[in-house]
Amino acid sequence: MKVLFIQLPQVDNDVRSAHENVHLAAACLSHSVEKSGFIRDYDPACLRQERGSVDDYHLLADIAAVKPDVIAATLYLWNVERTLRILGSCREMMPKAGIVVGGPETDRTHPFLFKSRIPDVAVEGEGESVFPEILRALRTGCRPKLTAVGWKTSTGYCWGASAACARHGNLVELLPPPRHRMNTPDANGMAYLESGRGCPLNCSFCCYGRLRRTTAFLTASDVAERVRVLRSRGAREIRFVDPTFNANPSFDEILVRLARLNADRKLSFFAEVRADTITGRQAELLAAANFTDVEVGVQCRSQTVLRATGRPSDMGRIDRGIEFMTRFGIRLTVDLMCGLPRQTLRDVKKSLLWASCLKHAQVQFMHTLLLPGTRLRRSSRKLGMKAQSHPPYRVLATPDMTPADMAAAEQAAAGMTGYTVDVPTRRFVGVRLPDLFAERIRIENCELPGSARIPGRTLRRALILAGRDIYGRRDAVVALIKKAVRSEPHVLWQFVLAPVYEEPLDLLEIMAGTIDRMPSHFLDNQLVAAGTANRHAARRAMILLRPGLKFERSWISEAEYFLAGRFH
């Protein structure tokens, strides 16, 4: 049985750093099948990380080449729509292949996942305990009634008991052993390590409480052994993916062991911690082990808001824990949220002002999301919250914050902390465009044969529209934009004019208007706020000036001003 694991990456406009997409779910699920012995001829496959950067057309060709019996897809809010599009095409190409979905987006109340009728099987919460039996059932046709597993029927999906009732095994048994082949850093020396599952907090906006009601942890010796193996295999940075790293009862011992193991400081570590339980000694040990970056979830400084979200906190203890860590030079990322129940614009600004005064800290400003299956989503109507119907399900207004308040909060965050959504374009018009994508397809005279595909293969692509009288070929420019977006709606497109003289700037309005009318992309949905209507991050227009040709400064300035107002 050939099983293909798919986890599509999050895409952004950042051309300066590497992009990550580590298949931790595939490693754990594959290990569970190997350990069970249910499938003797089990043959797992995982699309190589670099294949995650190709467009849908080439990704489907890769999948078809594998000829899987089963496709297992991990769904997150940033990839669920694209994954369903890919799986729908797989269904047409390979009607006999079984399709299994899981991950944080898989919840039986999901707004559109099950309406698609694409998955054969869906798993809420952790899948290690049920995945081997699912594979056996797909082979034999005999469907057992499994906890938190939904099977497609002629009328919908038939579910076992809820995910909240699921029994969760010991973490040591669920994870691949330290020397498993999949415990390996990526090409950039980055590795991910899970040392705990579940969260002691019960925030209404978070998925962790839905996916696991209990906590489970590795021992200090097991954590140290996994770090030792990753280091020997070339890891330079290890990120702990636990929701609350210092919830582990062996937290102090783990830090002591890591400090000894990493005495030469060749490894750097990252983790998310609760600041209110950090002691001075623990902060010292974090620094000694070389935790160079630590994330701290504060969300809001208002006790009224925190109580409304099920997260009451002692601000004095938080401040003390943060002071301990900054005293030892640890860089902090402080999480603040906007759009929480009972939160006002004044609350947001007070939290931002507090965070802006912290040393060695940057702010991660996040809008509240109504994630499927969370308590906040279930109670959102009662609370009077309005949000997007599709990912990222961002809260747009509450009884205490209008859309204008949301925009003002975002502007305040940008002014105090430098916060931005995605990566803004540094220059739209010039001989050099620093944010121009690496894959550049030059199209002379803005024309392609009628039946030809848009050239290229990656998820981030620049189409260079070159020639004389581009304005005179504006209909061809519009047709190219429509064809590109309709054929590859999840690609980040740059439509780049390469003129030989000053074209009428009405052409930019025509291009922007065409992009306005195309279906929105996940990145565009992240930009939604008052004052950002018709402003796009996923599809952008630019002008690349040819060296040696003279263009009027006033024309360049006017074009730059227009494009900066319509594109991110």
C-alpha positions as CSV (number, residue, x, y, z in Angstrom):
1,M,0.0,0.0,0.0
2,K,1.6,3.2,-1.2
3,V,0.6,6.2,1.0
4,L,1.5,9.7,0.0
5,F,1.6,12.4,2.7
6,I,0.9,16.0,1.6
7,Q,1.3,19.1,3.6
8,L,1.2,22.2,1.5
9,P,3.2,25.2,2.6
10,Q,2.3,28.7,3.6
11,V,3.3,31.2,1.0
12,D,4.4,34.8,1.4
13,N,6.2,37.5,-0.5
14,D,9.4,37.3,1.4
15,V,12.3,37.0,-1.0
16,R,15.0,37.3,1.6
17,S,14.6,34.2,3.8
18,A,14.1,30.4,3.5
19,H,10.6,29.0,3.7
20,E,9.8,26.2,6.1
21,N,7.3,23.3,5.8
22,V,8.4,20.4,8.1
23,H,6.3,17.2,7.8
24,L,6.0,16.3,11.5
25,A,2.5,14.8,11.1
26,A,3.8,12.5,8.3
27,A,6.7,11.3,10.6
28,C,4.3,10.4,13.5
29,L,1.7,8.8,11.3
30,S,4.2,6.7,9.3
31,H,5.8,5.6,12.5
32,S,2.4,4.5,13.9
33,V,1.8,2.3,10.8
34,E,5.2,0.7,10.9
35,K,4.8,0.0,14.6
36,S,1.3,-1.5,14.2
37,G,2.3,-4.1,11.6
38,F,-1.2,-3.9,10.1
39,I,0.1,-3.2,6.6
40,R,3.0,-5.5,5.7
41,D,3.7,-3.9,2.4
42,Y,3.4,-0.3,3.6
43,D,5.2,2.1,1.4
44,P,5.2,5.7,2.6
45,A,6.1,8.6,0.4
46,C,6.3,12.3,1.2
47,L,6.7,15.1,-1.4
48,R,10.2,16.5,-1.0
49,Q,10.2,19.9,0.7
50,E,11.4,21.7,-2.4
51,R,8.4,20.3,-4.3
52,G,6.2,22.4,-2.0
53,S,7.3,25.5,-4.0
54,V,5.8,24.3,-7.3
55,D,2.4,25.4,-8.7
56,D,-0.7,23.2,-8.8
57,Y,-0.1,21.9,-12.3
58,H,3.4,20.5,-11.5
59,L,2.4,19.4,-8.1
60,L,-0.4,17.2,-9.6
61,A,2.1,15.8,-12.0
62,D,4.3,14.8,-9.1
63,I,1.4,13.2,-7.3
64,A,0.4,11.3,-10.4
65,A,3.9,10.0,-10.8
66,V,3.8,8.5,-7.3
67,K,0.6,6.6,-8.1
68,P,-0.6,6.5,-4.4
69,D,-3.2,4.1,-3.1
70,V,-3.9,6.6,-0.3
71,I,-3.3,10.3,0.0
72,A,-3.1,11.7,3.5
73,A,-3.3,15.5,3.7
74,T,-2.6,17.7,6.7
75,L,-4.9,20.8,6.8
76,Y,-4.0,24.2,8.2
77,L,-6.0,27.4,7.8
78,W,-3.3,28.7,5.3
79,N,-3.5,25.6,3.0
80,V,-7.0,24.1,3.4
81,E,-8.5,25.8,0.3
82,R,-5.5,24.9,-2.0
83,T,-5.3,21.4,-0.6
84,L,-9.0,20.8,-1.4
85,R,-8.4,22.0,-4.9
86,I,-5.5,19.6,-5.3
87,L,-7.3,16.7,-3.8
88,G,-10.3,17.4,-6.0
89,S,-8.1,17.1,-9.1
90,C,-6.6,13.9,-7.6
91,R,-10.0,12.5,-7.3
92,E,-10.6,13.0,-11.0
93,M,-7.2,11.6,-12.0
94,M,-7.1,8.7,-9.6
95,P,-10.7,7.8,-8.6
96,K,-9.6,4.6,-6.7
97,A,-7.2,6.4,-4.4
98,G,-8.4,6.9,-0.8
99,I,-8.2,10.4,0.6
100,V,-7.7,11.0,4.3
101,V,-7.5,14.4,5.9
102,G,-6.5,15.6,9.4
103,G,-4.8,18.5,11.1
104,P,-6.1,21.6,13.0
105,E,-8.6,22.5,10.2
106,T,-10.4,19.1,10.4
107,D,-13.4,19.7,12.6
108,R,-16.9,18.2,11.9
109,T,-18.4,21.7,12.1
110,H,-16.0,23.1,9.4
111,P,-17.7,25.7,7.2
112,F,-16.8,24.1,3.8
113,L,-14.5,21.1,4.2
114,F,-17.3,18.5,4.3
115,K,-19.5,20.3,1.8
116,S,-16.8,19.6,-0.8
117,R,-17.4,15.8,-0.4
118,I,-13.7,15.3,-1.3
119,P,-12.3,13.4,1.8
120,D,-13.1,9.7,2.1
121,V,-12.0,9.9,5.8
122,A,-11.5,12.7,8.2
123,V,-9.7,12.6,11.6
124,E,-10.3,15.2,14.3
125,G,-7.3,15.6,16.7
126,E,-4.4,13.2,16.9
127,G,-4.3,10.5,14.3
128,E,-1.5,8.1,15.4
129,S,-3.8,5.7,17.2
130,V,-6.4,5.4,14.4
131,F,-4.4,5.9,11.2
132,P,-3.2,2.2,10.9
133,E,-6.8,1.0,11.2
134,I,-8.0,3.6,8.7
135,L,-5.5,2.2,6.1
136,R,-6.6,-1.3,6.8
137,A,-10.2,-0.3,6.4
138,L,-9.5,1.4,3.1
139,R,-7.9,-1.8,1.9
140,T,-10.6,-4.2,3.1
141,G,-13.7,-2.0,2.8
142,C,-14.7,-2.8,6.4
143,R,-15.1,0.5,8.3
144,P,-14.7,0.3,12.0
145,K,-16.3,2.9,14.3
146,L,-13.3,4.8,15.4
147,T,-13.2,7.7,17.9
148,A,-13.1,11.1,16.2
149,V,-13.0,9.6,12.7
150,G,-15.6,10.5,10.0
151,W,-16.3,8.2,7.0
152,K,-18.0,9.6,3.9
153,T,-21.4,8.1,3.2
154,S,-24.0,8.8,0.5
155,T,-25.7,11.4,2.8
156,G,-22.7,13.0,4.6
157,Y,-20.1,11.8,7.1
158,C,-20.6,9.2,9.8
159,W,-18.6,10.0,12.9
160,G,-17.4,8.0,15.9
161,A,-17.2,9.5,19.3
162,S,-16.0,13.2,19.6
163,A,-12.4,14.1,19.6
164,A,-12.8,15.3,23.2
165,C,-13.4,11.7,24.2
166,A,-10.4,10.4,22.4
167,R,-7.8,8.5,24.5
168,H,-4.3,9.9,23.9
169,G,-1.3,7.7,24.3
170,N,2.0,8.3,25.9
171,L,4.0,10.8,23.9
172,V,7.1,8.5,23.8
173,E,5.0,5.9,22.1
174,L,3.4,8.3,19.7
175,L,6.6,10.0,18.4
176,P,9.2,8.3,16.2
177,P,12.2,7.2,18.3
178,P,15.2,9.6,18.6
179,R,17.2,7.9,15.8
180,H,14.3,7.5,13.4
181,R,15.2,8.5,9.9
182,M,12.7,11.4,9.9
183,N,14.4,13.1,12.9
184,T,16.6,15.2,10.6
185,P,17.2,18.9,10.1
186,D,16.3,20.6,6.8
187,A,18.9,21.8,4.3
188,N,19.2,25.1,6.3
189,G,20.1,23.3,9.5
190,M,16.6,23.9,11.0
191,A,15.0,21.1,13.1
192,Y,11.7,20.9,14.9
193,L,11.2,19.0,18.2
194,E,8.0,18.1,20.0
195,S,8.5,17.5,23.7
196,G,5.0,18.0,24.9
197,R,1.4,17.9,23.7
198,G,-1.6,19.6,25.1
199,C,-1.7,23.0,26.9
200,P,-2.5,23.7,30.6
201,L,-4.4,26.9,29.5
202,N,-7.9,26.8,28.1
203,C,-8.2,29.9,25.9
204,S,-11.5,30.1,24.0
205,F,-9.8,31.2,20.8
206,C,-7.3,28.4,20.6
207,C,-7.4,24.9,19.0
208,Y,-5.3,23.1,21.6
209,G,-8.1,22.5,24.0
210,R,-10.2,20.9,21.2
211,L,-7.4,18.7,20.0
212,R,-6.3,17.4,23.4
213,R,-7.8,17.9,26.8
214,T,-4.8,16.4,28.7
215,T,-1.1,17.0,28.6
216,A,1.8,14.6,27.9
217,F,5.5,15.2,28.0
218,L,8.9,13.6,27.2
219,T,11.3,13.1,30.0
220,A,14.4,15.3,30.2
221,S,16.7,12.4,29.2
222,D,14.6,11.7,26.1
223,V,14.6,15.4,25.1
224,A,18.4,15.5,25.5
225,E,18.9,12.4,23.4
226,R,16.7,13.8,20.6
227,V,18.7,17.1,20.6
228,R,22.0,15.1,20.6
229,V,20.8,13.1,17.5
230,L,19.7,16.3,15.7
231,R,22.9,18.0,16.5
232,S,25.0,15.1,15.1
233,R,22.9,15.2,11.9
234,G,23.8,18.8,11.3
235,A,21.1,20.8,13.1
236,R,22.1,24.4,13.9
237,E,18.8,25.6,15.2
238,I,16.1,23.6,17.0
239,R,12.6,24.9,17.5
240,F,10.4,23.3,20.2
241,V,6.9,23.2,18.8
242,D,5.2,22.6,22.2
243,P,2.3,25.1,22.9
244,T,3.8,25.8,26.4
245,F,7.4,24.5,26.7
246,N,7.8,25.3,30.4
247,A,4.6,23.3,31.2
248,N,6.8,20.2,31.3
249,P,7.3,19.0,34.9
250,S,11.0,18.3,34.0
251,F,11.5,21.8,32.5
252,D,14.4,22.7,34.8
253,E,16.2,19.4,34.3
254,I,15.7,19.7,30.5
255,L,17.4,23.1,30.6
256,V,20.3,21.8,32.7
257,R,20.9,19.0,30.2
258,L,20.7,21.2,27.2
259,A,23.1,23.7,28.7
260,R,25.6,20.9,29.2
261,L,25.1,19.3,25.8
262,N,25.3,22.8,24.1
263,A,28.2,24.1,26.1
264,D,29.9,25.3,22.9
265,R,26.7,27.1,21.9
266,K,26.8,25.7,18.3
267,L,23.0,25.2,18.6
268,S,20.4,27.9,19.1
269,F,16.9,27.1,20.5
270,F,13.5,28.6,20.2
271,A,10.4,27.9,22.4
272,E,7.1,29.4,23.5
273,V,6.7,29.8,27.3
274,R,4.4,31.1,29.9
275,A,6.1,34.2,31.3
276,D,4.2,34.1,34.6
277,T,5.8,30.9,35.8
278,I,9.4,31.7,34.7
279,T,11.8,32.1,37.6
280,G,15.1,33.9,37.7
281,R,17.0,30.6,37.8
282,Q,15.0,29.3,34.8
283,A,15.8,32.4,32.8
284,E,19.5,32.0,33.6
285,L,19.3,28.3,32.4
286,L,17.4,29.3,29.2
287,A,20.3,31.7,28.4
288,A,22.9,29.1,29.3
289,A,21.4,26.6,27.0
290,N,21.3,29.3,24.2
291,F,17.6,29.9,23.8
292,T,18.2,32.9,21.7
293,D,14.5,33.5,21.0
294,V,11.5,32.9,23.2
295,E,7.8,33.6,22.4
296,V,5.5,34.8,25.2
297,G,1.7,34.9,24.8
298,V,0.3,37.9,26.6
299,Q,-2.6,38.7,24.2
300,C,-4.0,41.6,26.3
301,R,-3.2,43.5,29.5
302,S,-6.9,43.8,30.4
303,Q,-8.1,41.3,33.1
304,T,-11.7,41.8,31.8
305,V,-10.7,40.7,28.4
306,L,-8.6,37.8,29.6
307,R,-11.4,36.5,31.8
308,A,-13.8,36.7,28.8
309,T,-11.4,34.4,26.9
310,G,-10.8,31.9,29.7
311,R,-7.2,33.1,30.2
312,P,-7.0,35.1,33.5
313,S,-3.3,36.0,34.2
314,D,-1.3,37.7,36.9
315,M,0.3,40.7,35.1
316,G,2.8,41.3,37.9
317,R,4.1,37.7,37.5
318,I,4.2,38.1,33.7
319,D,6.2,41.3,34.0
320,R,8.6,39.6,36.5
321,G,9.1,36.6,34.2
322,I,9.7,38.9,31.2
323,E,12.2,41.0,33.2
324,F,14.1,37.8,34.2
325,M,14.5,36.7,30.6
326,T,15.4,40.2,29.2
327,R,18.0,40.5,32.0
328,F,19.9,37.6,30.4
329,G,19.7,39.0,26.9
330,I,17.1,36.6,25.6
331,R,15.2,38.1,22.6
332,L,11.4,38.0,23.2
333,T,8.5,37.9,20.8
334,V,5.5,39.1,22.7
335,D,2.1,38.1,21.3
336,L,-0.7,40.7,21.4
337,M,-4.2,40.2,20.0
338,C,-6.9,42.5,18.6
339,G,-10.6,41.7,18.4
340,L,-11.0,39.6,21.5
341,P,-14.3,39.6,23.4
342,R,-14.9,42.7,25.4
343,Q,-11.7,44.3,24.1
344,T,-11.7,47.9,23.1
345,L,-9.4,50.0,21.0
346,R,-8.1,51.6,24.2
347,D,-7.2,48.2,25.6
348,V,-5.2,47.4,22.4
349,K,-3.3,50.7,22.5
350,K,-2.5,50.3,26.2
351,S,-1.1,46.8,25.6
352,L,0.9,48.0,22.6
353,L,2.3,50.9,24.6
354,W,3.4,48.5,27.4
355,A,5.1,46.1,24.9
356,S,6.9,49.0,23.0
357,C,8.7,49.8,26.2
358,L,10.1,46.3,26.7
359,K,13.9,45.7,26.1
360,H,15.1,43.0,23.8
361,A,11.5,42.4,22.6
362,Q,9.5,42.6,19.4
363,V,5.7,42.5,19.2
364,Q,3.7,39.9,17.2
365,F,0.4,41.6,16.6
366,M,-2.4,39.2,15.7
367,H,-6.0,39.6,14.8
368,T,-8.4,37.2,16.6
369,L,-9.5,34.3,14.3
370,L,-12.7,32.3,14.7
371,L,-11.0,28.9,14.1
372,P,-13.2,25.9,13.4
373,G,-14.1,23.9,16.5
374,T,-13.0,26.5,19.1
375,R,-15.3,27.7,21.9
376,L,-15.0,31.3,20.7
377,R,-16.3,30.3,17.2
378,R,-19.2,28.4,18.8
379,S,-20.2,31.4,20.9
380,S,-19.4,34.1,18.4
381,R,-23.0,34.8,17.4
382,K,-24.0,35.2,21.0
383,L,-21.0,37.5,21.5
384,G,-22.0,39.6,18.4
385,M,-18.7,38.9,16.6
386,K,-18.5,39.3,12.8
387,A,-15.7,37.5,10.9
388,Q,-14.7,36.2,7.5
389,S,-16.4,33.1,6.3
390,H,-13.2,31.7,4.8
391,P,-9.6,31.5,6.1
392,P,-8.1,33.1,8.0
393,Y,-11.6,33.6,9.6
394,R,-10.5,37.0,10.9
395,V,-12.7,38.9,13.3
396,L,-13.9,42.1,11.5
397,A,-16.0,43.7,14.2
398,T,-17.3,43.1,17.8
399,P,-19.8,45.1,19.9
400,D,-16.7,46.8,21.4
401,M,-14.6,47.4,18.3
402,T,-15.9,48.7,14.9
403,P,-14.1,47.9,11.6
404,A,-12.6,51.4,11.9
405,D,-11.3,50.6,15.4
406,M,-9.7,47.4,14.0
407,A,-7.9,49.5,11.3
408,A,-6.8,52.1,14.0
409,A,-5.4,49.2,16.1
410,E,-3.5,47.9,13.2
411,Q,-2.1,51.4,12.4
412,A,-1.1,51.9,16.1
413,A,0.7,48.5,16.0
414,A,2.6,49.5,12.9
415,G,3.5,52.9,14.4
416,M,4.7,51.5,17.7
417,T,6.2,48.2,16.8
418,G,6.8,48.2,13.0
419,Y,4.2,45.5,12.6
420,T,3.1,44.6,9.1
421,V,0.9,41.9,7.5
422,D,3.0,39.8,5.2
423,V,6.1,41.5,3.6
424,P,5.4,44.9,2.1
425,T,6.9,45.8,-1.3
426,R,9.9,48.1,-0.9
427,R,9.8,49.5,-4.5
428,F,7.2,49.2,-7.3
429,V,9.0,51.2,-10.0
430,G,12.7,51.1,-10.8
431,V,15.7,49.7,-12.7
432,R,16.1,47.3,-9.7
433,L,13.0,45.9,-7.9
434,P,14.3,44.3,-4.7
435,D,11.2,42.2,-4.2
436,L,11.0,40.8,-7.7
437,F,10.6,37.0,-7.6
438,A,13.3,34.7,-8.8
439,E,11.2,33.1,-11.5
440,R,10.8,35.7,-14.2
441,I,8.9,34.9,-17.4
442,R,9.3,37.4,-20.2
443,I,6.4,37.7,-22.5
444,E,7.1,39.9,-25.6
445,N,4.3,42.1,-26.8
446,C,2.1,40.7,-24.0
447,E,0.9,37.8,-26.2
448,L,0.7,34.0,-25.7
449,P,-0.8,31.5,-28.1
450,G,-4.5,31.1,-27.2
451,S,-4.2,27.5,-25.9
452,A,-0.7,27.9,-24.2
453,R,-0.3,27.6,-20.5
454,I,1.2,30.5,-18.6
455,P,4.9,29.6,-18.5
456,G,6.7,28.7,-15.3
457,R,6.4,26.3,-12.4
458,T,6.8,27.9,-9.0
459,L,4.3,29.4,-6.5
460,R,6.0,32.9,-6.7
461,R,6.2,34.1,-10.3
462,A,6.9,37.3,-12.1
463,L,5.5,37.8,-15.6
464,I,7.5,40.5,-17.4
465,L,5.2,42.1,-19.9
466,A,7.6,43.7,-22.4
467,G,7.3,45.7,-25.7
468,R,6.2,48.9,-27.3
469,D,2.7,50.4,-26.9
470,I,1.7,48.1,-24.0
471,Y,-1.3,50.4,-23.5
472,G,-2.4,49.6,-27.0
473,R,-2.3,45.9,-26.1
474,R,-4.2,46.5,-22.8
475,D,-6.8,43.9,-23.8
476,A,-4.0,41.3,-24.0
477,V,-2.6,42.4,-20.7
478,V,-6.0,41.9,-19.1
479,A,-6.4,38.5,-20.7
480,L,-3.0,37.4,-19.4
481,I,-3.8,38.5,-15.8
482,K,-7.1,36.6,-15.9
483,K,-5.6,33.5,-17.4
484,A,-2.8,33.5,-14.9
485,V,-5.0,33.8,-11.8
486,R,-7.7,31.4,-13.1
487,S,-5.2,28.7,-14.0
488,E,-3.2,29.0,-10.8
489,P,-5.3,30.9,-8.2
490,H,-2.9,30.0,-5.3
491,V,0.3,31.3,-7.0
492,L,1.6,34.7,-5.9
493,W,1.7,36.7,-9.2
494,Q,3.7,39.8,-10.1
495,F,2.6,41.4,-13.3
496,V,5.6,43.5,-14.3
497,L,5.5,46.1,-17.1
498,A,8.8,46.5,-19.0
499,P,8.1,49.6,-21.1
500,V,10.5,51.4,-23.5
501,Y,8.8,54.8,-22.8
502,E,6.2,56.4,-20.5
503,E,3.0,54.4,-21.1
504,P,-0.3,56.0,-20.1
505,L,-0.8,55.4,-16.4
506,D,-4.4,54.5,-17.1
507,L,-2.9,51.1,-17.9
508,L,-2.1,50.7,-14.1
509,E,-5.7,51.4,-13.2
510,I,-6.9,48.8,-15.8
511,M,-4.5,46.2,-14.3
512,A,-5.5,47.0,-10.7
513,G,-9.2,46.9,-11.6
514,T,-8.8,43.5,-13.3
515,I,-7.0,42.1,-10.1
516,D,-9.8,43.6,-8.0
517,R,-12.3,41.4,-9.8
518,M,-10.5,38.1,-9.3
519,P,-11.3,35.8,-6.4
520,S,-9.4,36.7,-3.3
521,H,-6.3,34.9,-2.1
522,F,-5.5,33.9,1.5
523,L,-2.9,36.7,1.8
524,D,-5.4,39.2,0.6
525,N,-7.9,38.0,3.3
526,Q,-5.2,38.7,5.9
527,L,-5.1,42.4,4.8
528,V,-8.9,43.0,5.3
529,A,-9.4,46.1,7.5
530,A,-11.0,49.5,7.0
531,G,-8.9,51.5,4.7
532,T,-7.4,48.5,2.8
533,A,-10.2,47.8,0.4
534,N,-8.9,46.8,-3.1
535,R,-5.4,46.5,-1.8
536,H,-3.7,43.3,-2.7
537,A,-0.7,41.2,-1.5
538,A,-1.0,38.1,-3.6
539,R,-1.2,39.7,-7.0
540,R,0.8,42.8,-7.6
541,A,1.7,45.1,-10.5
542,M,5.1,46.6,-10.9
543,I,7.2,48.5,-13.5
544,L,10.7,47.4,-14.4
545,L,12.7,50.2,-16.1
546,R,15.2,49.2,-18.7
547,P,18.8,50.6,-17.9
548,G,19.9,53.2,-20.3
549,L,16.4,54.5,-21.1
550,K,15.2,57.8,-19.7
551,F,11.9,58.1,-17.9
552,E,10.4,61.3,-16.5
553,R,10.8,61.6,-12.7
554,S,7.2,62.8,-12.4
555,W,5.9,59.7,-14.3
556,I,7.9,57.4,-12.1
557,S,6.7,59.2,-8.9
558,E,3.1,59.1,-10.0
559,A,3.3,55.4,-10.9
560,E,5.0,54.5,-7.6
561,Y,2.3,56.4,-5.7
562,F,-0.5,54.7,-7.4
563,L,0.9,51.2,-7.1
564,A,1.8,51.6,-3.4
565,G,-1.8,52.6,-2.8
566,R,-3.3,49.6,-4.5
567,F,-0.8,46.8,-3.6
568,H,0.9,45.8,-0.4
